[in-house]
Amino acid sequence: MKSSFRAVLILQMYIAIKFGIIISLVSLSIGGYTQSGLKFSAPLQEAYRDIISLKIKSGQNKLNIIKLNDPQNAMTYYIENYADFFTLFIQEEEAKYNSLLKNKDIRINKIKASDPGSPYFLFCQAEIILQWATIKLKFGDKISAATDVYEAYRLLEKNKQKFPDFTENNKSLSIIHALAESVPAWVRKIMNIKGSVDLGTSEIRLLANKSFAEKSIFKEEIIAIYSYILFYSNNKREEAYRLFENYHLDHKTNPLIAFLKATMAQKTGRNETAIKILEERPKGDEFLSFYYLDYMYGKFKLHRLDKNADQYIITFLTNFKGKHYIKEAWQKLAWYHLIVNHDVTKYKQYMKSCATKGQSLIDEDIQANKEAKSNQIPNEVLLRARLLFDGGYYAKCQNLLILNSEKFTKAIHDGEYYYRLARVTDALKNYTDALDYYDLTIIKSDPGKYYGCSAALQSGLIYEQQNKYIKARFYFEKCLSLDPAGYSSSLHQKAKSGLDRVRNK
């Protein structure tokens, strides 16, 4: 993770794997710039709608017909790339990856043989390259992904110079620019990437302008990217979540919208809403299998301490053939048996599976694996409080911690109790006490665990919200000085974004 390719992980895996935001989505507006060789025709729009709704077979069938009826339209190959992208991104099957990888160069060559006078000429090439960079990272091909990210960025910047009024360039550039300052300076210099949170936000806001987005067939993708930048780069969580309601994005017809909307709902303390969204998501053989949604559903039900939460986690583990979130899923299954059934034997059994199955490539799996290797059984009170907090059940969480306070305040521990108390106090907007508890967490936390690092980040966010920028900078820098195994990558990314926001204030 500490190689020169960490920049790529920050720019791509952080967006795509950690937070689920699909970054390589087209946001083309209807009309204008349509030229011979790159036409976004009505049949092509229909195929795109199918693919973006994960009706991959239907979309591919329509693309095959378009190839016969309009063989010179290179835009077909651009849209076709989405079928591979979603299939590989969601299902993570290695054999399919090895089989489909050759399509990248074939499709780019088709675009290159089309119309160099169109603003879509470089744009489509860059988008295909970025999609494959994301997929390559999923399958561990970091060196090739790094090259692809740089090439795509260069093409987008070149296209922006050639066609300054072609606002679609902002779609992918906005993400790269929003995260640019979070990348180490020496890496930015090598890759010649420039930008800031403010620049990236303003770029995507232009596309998300209601009058523009509402008339675009691709408003879902525009809003998805805008919500990501608001949520993770600007720390405007409520505003990010409200976008899905303000723009009436329908989770009942599109599994991807259900995925994004449920994720945002849960992360803003709306666990009940997230569960309902996933219950209402479209299902059936016409849709690409998306077993991660079953895992999300089981995990959100576990936050509510439901008796049947384990069923959906098992469905994911039984059917998913990829390598991410496997360890975390076994960990959550172990938690279920410890908290719901009070079964220590089952907990140990499933944590053994956590240690031996899946891979430690992302923060959630790294942290789960660390717990499995520690052979330490979590404290049931603190674990229950954690699950209730993650579900947004703040009053229940706080009452549980207060009722059991003597068990922890008079004992030596790793700081987790103060961290849990700080987080729920923060969520209930009692910032004065929350800051005190965060400081206690930093002082008492085990350096090998994430509590102190996260506490520093949360303190920085509170002080930023209060316009106390000197203190905010202090705590963001404190977060970066701590390096616990498991969560440091995502925590550090957020701290760097925070420093970018407050640097000149």
C-alpha positions in Angstrom: 0.0 0.0 0.0 3.0 2.3 0.5 4.2 2.2 -3.1 4.0 4.8 -5.8 0.8 3.1 -6.9 -1.0 4.1 -3.7 -2.1 7.1 -5.7 -4.1 4.8 -8.0 -5.7 3.1 -5.0 -6.7 6.4 -3.6 -8.1 7.6 -6.9 -9.9 4.4 -7.9 -10.2 1.7 -5.2 -11.2 4.2 -2.6 -14.1 5.3 -4.8 -15.1 2.0 -6.3 -14.3 -0.7 -3.7 -14.6 1.1 -0.4 -17.6 3.2 -1.0 -19.2 1.5 -4.0 -19.5 4.6 -6.2 -19.2 3.5 -9.8 -16.8 6.1 -11.2 -16.7 5.2 -14.9 -20.2 6.2 -15.8 -21.0 8.3 -18.9 -23.0 11.5 -18.4 -23.6 12.4 -22.0 -26.4 14.9 -22.7 -28.8 14.2 -25.5 -28.2 16.4 -28.6 -25.2 18.3 -29.6 -21.8 17.0 -30.6 -23.2 13.9 -32.4 -21.1 13.2 -35.4 -20.6 10.4 -37.9 -18.8 7.5 -36.2 -19.8 8.5 -32.7 -23.6 8.7 -32.6 -25.5 8.2 -29.4 -28.6 7.0 -31.2 -32.0 6.1 -29.7 -31.4 2.3 -29.9 -28.0 2.8 -28.3 -29.7 4.8 -25.5 -32.1 1.9 -24.9 -29.2 -0.6 -24.7 -27.4 1.7 -22.3 -30.5 1.9 -20.1 -30.6 -1.8 -19.9 -27.0 -2.2 -19.0 -27.0 0.6 -16.4 -30.0 -1.2 -14.8 -27.9 -4.4 -14.8 -30.0 -6.1 -17.5 -26.8 -7.1 -19.1 -28.1 -9.8 -21.4 -30.9 -7.6 -22.8 -28.5 -4.7 -23.3 -26.0 -6.9 -25.1 -28.6 -8.3 -27.4 -29.6 -4.8 -28.4 -26.0 -3.8 -29.0 -25.5 -6.8 -31.3 -28.5 -5.7 -33.4 -27.0 -2.1 -33.5 -23.7 -3.5 -34.7 -25.6 -5.1 -37.7 -27.8 -2.1 -38.5 -25.2 0.7 -37.8 -21.8 -0.9 -38.1 -19.9 2.4 -38.4 -21.2 3.7 -35.1 -18.1 3.4 -32.8 -20.1 4.6 -29.8 -21.5 1.1 -29.6 -18.2 -0.2 -28.4 -18.0 2.4 -25.7 -21.4 1.4 -24.3 -20.5 -2.2 -24.7 -17.7 -1.8 -22.3 -20.1 -1.1 -19.5 -21.4 -4.7 -19.8 -17.9 -6.0 -19.1 -17.3 -3.4 -16.4 -20.4 -4.1 -14.4 -20.1 -7.9 -14.8 -16.5 -7.9 -13.6 -16.9 -5.2 -10.9 -19.8 -6.9 -9.3 -19.0 -10.6 -9.7 -15.2 -10.5 -9.5 -14.7 -13.8 -11.4 -11.0 -14.2 -12.3 -11.7 -16.4 -15.3 -14.0 -13.9 -16.8 -11.5 -11.1 -16.2 -8.8 -13.0 -18.0 -11.2 -13.7 -20.9 -12.6 -10.2 -21.3 -9.4 -8.1 -20.8 -8.6 -8.3 -24.5 -11.8 -6.3 -25.2 -10.2 -3.1 -23.9 -7.8 -2.6 -26.8 -10.3 -3.8 -29.3 -12.8 -1.2 -28.3 -10.3 1.6 -28.0 -9.1 0.9 -31.5 -12.7 1.0 -32.8 -13.0 4.5 -31.2 -9.6 5.6 -32.7 -10.9 4.6 -36.1 -13.9 6.9 -35.9 -14.2 10.7 -35.8 -11.2 12.6 -34.3 -13.2 15.8 -34.7 -15.7 14.8 -32.1 -15.3 15.7 -28.4 -16.4 12.1 -27.7 -13.3 10.8 -29.5 -10.8 11.3 -26.6 -13.6 11.2 -24.0 -14.7 7.7 -24.8 -11.2 6.4 -24.9 -10.5 7.8 -21.5 -13.7 6.4 -20.0 -12.9 2.9 -21.3 -9.4 3.1 -19.9 -10.6 4.3 -16.5 -13.2 1.5 -16.3 -10.5 -1.1 -16.9 -8.1 0.6 -14.4 -10.8 0.1 -11.8 -11.3 -3.5 -12.8 -7.5 -4.2 -12.9 -7.2 -2.9 -9.3 -10.0 -5.3 -8.3 -7.8 -8.1 -9.6 -4.5 -6.8 -8.2 -2.9 -5.5 -11.5 -1.7 -2.3 -9.9 1.1 -1.4 -12.3 -1.1 -1.6 -15.4 -3.9 0.3 -13.5 -1.4 3.1 -12.6 -0.5 3.5 -16.3 -4.1 3.5 -17.3 -5.1 6.2 -14.8 -2.4 8.5 -16.0 -3.3 7.9 -19.6 -7.0 8.6 -19.0 -6.2 11.7 -17.1 -4.0 13.0 -19.9 -6.7 12.3 -22.5 -9.4 14.1 -20.5 -7.2 17.2 -19.9 -6.3 17.2 -23.6 -10.0 17.0 -24.5 -10.9 19.8 -22.2 -8.4 22.0 -23.9 -9.7 21.1 -27.3 -13.4 21.4 -26.3 -13.7 23.8 -23.3 -17.5 23.9 -23.6 -17.9 20.1 -23.6 -18.9 19.9 -19.9 -19.0 16.0 -20.0 -15.2 16.1 -19.4 -16.0 17.2 -15.8 -17.5 13.9 -15.0 -14.4 11.9 -14.4 -12.1 14.9 -14.0 -14.1 16.0 -11.0 -13.3 12.9 -9.1 -9.6 13.0 -9.9 -9.4 16.7 -9.1 -11.4 16.3 -5.9 -8.9 13.7 -4.6 -5.7 15.2 -6.1 -4.6 17.0 -2.9 -5.0 13.8 -0.9 -2.3 12.2 -3.0 1.3 12.6 -1.8 3.0 15.6 -3.4 5.8 13.6 -5.0 3.3 11.3 -6.6 1.3 14.2 -7.9 4.5 15.6 -9.4 5.3 12.3 -11.1 1.8 11.9 -12.5 1.4 15.6 -13.1 -2.1 15.6 -11.5 -3.4 18.9 -10.3 -6.7 19.8 -8.5 -8.5 20.4 -5.3 -11.7 19.5 -3.5 -13.2 22.9 -4.5 -12.3 22.4 -8.2 -13.7 18.8 -8.3 -16.9 19.9 -6.5 -17.5 22.9 -8.8 -16.9 20.7 -11.9 -19.5 18.0 -11.0 -21.9 20.7 -9.6 -22.0 22.1 -13.2 -23.2 18.8 -14.5 -25.6 18.3 -11.6 -27.3 21.6 -12.2 -31.0 20.6 -12.0 -31.9 22.1 -15.4 -29.1 20.1 -17.0 -29.4 16.9 -15.1 -33.2 16.6 -15.3 -33.3 16.6 -19.1 -30.4 14.1 -19.3 -31.1 10.5 -19.7 -28.0 10.0 -17.5 -28.9 12.0 -14.5 -28.5 9.0 -12.2 -24.8 8.8 -13.0 -24.3 12.5 -12.5 -26.0 12.5 -9.1 -24.2 9.4 -8.0 -20.8 11.0 -8.6 -21.9 14.3 -7.1 -23.2 12.6 -4.0 -19.9 10.8 -3.5 -17.9 14.0 -3.7 -20.3 15.8 -1.3 -20.2 12.9 1.1 -16.6 11.9 1.2 -14.6 14.9 0.0 -16.8 17.7 1.5 -18.2 15.9 4.5 -21.7 17.1 3.5 -23.4 13.8 4.3 -27.0 15.0 4.6 -26.8 17.0 1.4 -25.4 14.0 -0.4 -28.2 11.7 0.7 -30.9 14.2 -0.1 -29.8 14.3 -3.7 -31.3 10.9 -4.3 -34.7 12.2 -3.1 -34.4 15.6 -4.7 -33.7 14.0 -8.1 -36.3 11.2 -7.6 -33.8 8.4 -8.4 -35.8 5.1 -8.4 -34.2 2.2 -6.4 -37.2 0.0 -7.3 -36.2 -0.3 -11.0 -32.4 -0.2 -10.8 -30.2 -2.3 -8.5 -27.3 0.1 -8.7 -29.5 3.0 -7.4 -30.7 0.7 -4.6 -27.1 -0.1 -3.8 -26.0 3.6 -3.8 -29.1 4.9 -2.0 -29.1 2.2 0.7 -25.4 2.8 1.3 -25.9 6.6 1.8 -29.0 6.0 3.9 -27.2 3.6 6.2 -24.1 5.9 6.5 -26.4 8.8 7.6 -28.0 6.8 10.4 -31.1 5.7 8.4 -30.7 1.9 8.8 -34.5 1.3 8.7 -34.6 3.2 5.4 -31.7 1.3 4.0 -33.3 -2.0 4.8 -36.5 -0.9 3.1 -34.6 0.2 0.0 -33.0 -3.2 -0.3 -36.2 -5.0 0.3 -37.7 -3.0 -2.6 -34.8 -3.5 -5.0 -35.6 -5.2 -8.3 -34.9 -8.9 -8.5 -35.2 -11.6 -11.2 -33.2 -13.5 -13.8 -33.1 -10.6 -16.1 -30.7 -8.8 -13.8 -27.0 -9.5 -13.2 -26.5 -11.4 -10.0 -25.5 -8.9 -7.3 -25.0 -11.0 -4.1 -23.3 -8.1 -2.3 -26.7 -6.6 -1.9 -27.7 -9.7 0.1 -24.7 -9.2 2.3 -25.6 -5.5 2.8 -29.1 -6.5 3.8 -27.9 -9.1 6.3 -25.4 -6.6 7.8 -28.0 -3.9 8.1 -30.4 -6.4 9.8 -27.5 -7.3 12.2 -27.3 -3.6 13.2 -30.9 -4.0 14.3 -30.0 -7.3 16.0 -32.5 -9.3 13.9 -32.8 -13.0 14.5 -32.6 -13.9 10.8 -29.7 -11.6 9.8 -27.4 -14.5 9.3 -29.4 -16.0 6.4 -28.5 -13.2 4.0 -24.8 -13.2 5.0 -24.7 -16.9 4.3 -26.4 -16.3 0.9 -23.5 -14.0 0.0 -20.8 -16.4 1.2 -22.4 -19.3 -0.6 -22.8 -17.6 -4.0 -20.2 -14.9 -4.3 -17.1 -16.0 -6.3 -15.0 -12.8 -5.8 -12.3 -12.0 -3.2 -13.5 -8.8 -1.4 -15.6 -8.7 1.7 -15.3 -12.5 2.3 -13.3 -12.1 5.5 -15.6 -9.3 6.7 -18.7 -11.5 6.0 -17.3 -14.4 8.1 -16.6 -11.9 10.9 -20.1 -10.5 10.8 -21.5 -14.1 10.9 -19.3 -14.7 14.0 -20.6 -11.5 15.5 -24.2 -12.6 14.9 -23.7 -15.8 16.9 -21.9 -13.9 19.7 -24.5 -11.1 20.0 -27.8 -12.7 19.0 -27.2 -16.3 20.2 -24.5 -15.7 22.8 -22.7 -18.6 21.3 -18.9 -18.3 21.9 -18.2 -21.7 20.2 -19.9 -20.6 17.0 -18.1 -17.2 17.2 -14.7 -19.0 17.3 -15.7 -21.4 14.5 -16.6 -18.6 12.1 -13.6 -16.5 13.0 -11.4 -19.5 12.0 -13.1 -19.3 8.6 -12.4 -15.6 8.6 -8.7 -16.3 9.1 -8.4 -18.9 6.3 -10.9 -17.7 3.6 -10.9 -14.6 1.4 -8.1 -12.1 1.0 -6.8 -9.1 3.0 -6.9 -6.4 0.3 -9.3 -3.8 1.6 -9.7 -2.2 5.0 -12.8 -4.2 6.1 -11.1 -7.5 5.3 -7.8 -6.5 6.8 -9.5 -5.5 10.1 -11.6 -8.7 10.2 -8.5 -10.8 9.6 -6.7 -9.0 12.4 -9.5 -9.8 14.8 -9.4 -13.4 13.7 -5.7 -13.7 14.2 -5.9 -12.0 17.7 -7.9 -14.9 19.2 -9.6 -12.3 21.4 -13.3 -12.5 21.9 -15.0 -9.0 21.6 -16.7 -7.6 24.7 -20.4 -8.2 24.1 -21.5 -4.8 25.5 -19.1 -2.9 23.3 -19.9 -5.0 20.2 -23.6 -4.6 20.7 -23.1 -0.8 21.1 -21.1 -0.7 17.9 -23.8 -2.5 15.9 -26.5 -0.3 17.3 -24.5 2.8 16.5 -23.7 1.7 13.0 -27.5 1.3 12.5 -28.2 4.8 13.8 -29.9 3.5 16.9 -28.2 6.2 18.9 -30.4 6.4 22.0 -30.2 2.6 22.5 -26.5 2.7 22.0 -25.9 5.5 24.5 -28.2 3.9 27.2 -26.3 0.6 26.8 -22.9 2.3 27.3 -24.0 4.5 30.2 -25.7 1.5 32.1 -22.4 -0.4 31.8 -20.0 2.5 32.4 -18.6 1.1 35.7 -17.3 -2.0 33.9 -15.0 0.2 31.8 -14.2 3.5 33.5 -12.7 1.7 36.4 -10.8 -0.8 34.4 -7.7 -0.7 32.1 -8.8 -1.2 28.4 -7.7 -0.3 24.9 -9.8 2.9 24.6 -12.8 1.3 22.8 -15.3 2.3 25.5 -14.4 6.0 25.2 -14.5 5.7 21.4 -17.9 4.2 21.3 -19.2 6.8 23.8 -17.6 9.6 21.8 -19.1 8.5 18.6 -22.7 8.2 19.9 -22.3 11.5 21.8 -21.1 13.1 18.6 -24.0 11.7 16.6 -26.4 13.1 19.2 -24.8 16.5 18.6 -23.3 17.0 22.1 -20.0 18.1 20.6 -18.4 19.4 23.8 -18.6 16.1 25.6 -17.8 14.2 22.3 -14.5 16.1 22.0 -13.6 15.2 25.5 -14.3 11.5 24.9 -12.3 11.6 21.7 -9.3 13.1 23.5 -9.6 10.3 26.1 -9.7 7.8 23.3 -6.5 9.2 21.7 -4.8 9.0 25.1 -5.9 5.6 26.1 -6.2 3.8 22.7 -4.0 0.9 21.8 -1.8 2.2 18.9 -2.4 -0.9 16.9 -6.1 -0.4 16.8 -8.1 2.2 14.9 -9.9 4.0 17.8 -7.3 6.8 18.3 -6.8 7.4 14.6 -10.6 7.6 14.0 -11.1 9.7 17.1 -8.6 12.3 15.8 -10.3 12.4 12.4 -13.8 12.9 14.0 -12.4 15.7 16.2 -11.0 17.4 13.2 -14.4 17.2 11.5 -16.2 18.7 14.5 -13.7 21.6 14.7 -14.0 22.2 10.9 -17.8 22.3 11.3 -17.3 24.9 14.0 -14.9 26.9 11.8 -12.0 26.3 14.2 -9.6 25.6 11.4 -6.3 25.6 13.4 -7.7 22.9 15.7 -9.1 21.0 12.8 -5.7 21.0 11.1 -4.1 19.7 14.3 -6.4 16.7 14.6 -6.4 15.9 10.9 -2.6 15.8 11.1 -2.8 13.8 14.3 -4.9 11.2 12.4 -2.3 11.0 9.7 0.4 10.4 12.4 -1.3 7.2 13.6 -1.2 4.1 11.4 -3.3 1.3 12.8 -3.6 -1.9 10.6 -6.9 -2.2 8.9 -8.5 1.2 8.6 -5.6 3.6 8.2 -6.0 3.9 4.4 -9.6 5.1 4.5 -9.1 7.2 7.6 -6.0 8.9 6.2 -7.8 9.6 2.9 -10.6 11.4 4.8 -8.0 13.3 6.9 -6.2 14.4 3.8 -9.4 15.6 2.2 -10.1 17.5 5.5 -6.7 19.2 5.3 -7.3 20.1 1.7 -10.6 21.8 2.7 -9.1 23.8 5.7 -5.6 24.5 4.4 -6.3 28.1 3.3 -8.9 29.0 5.9 
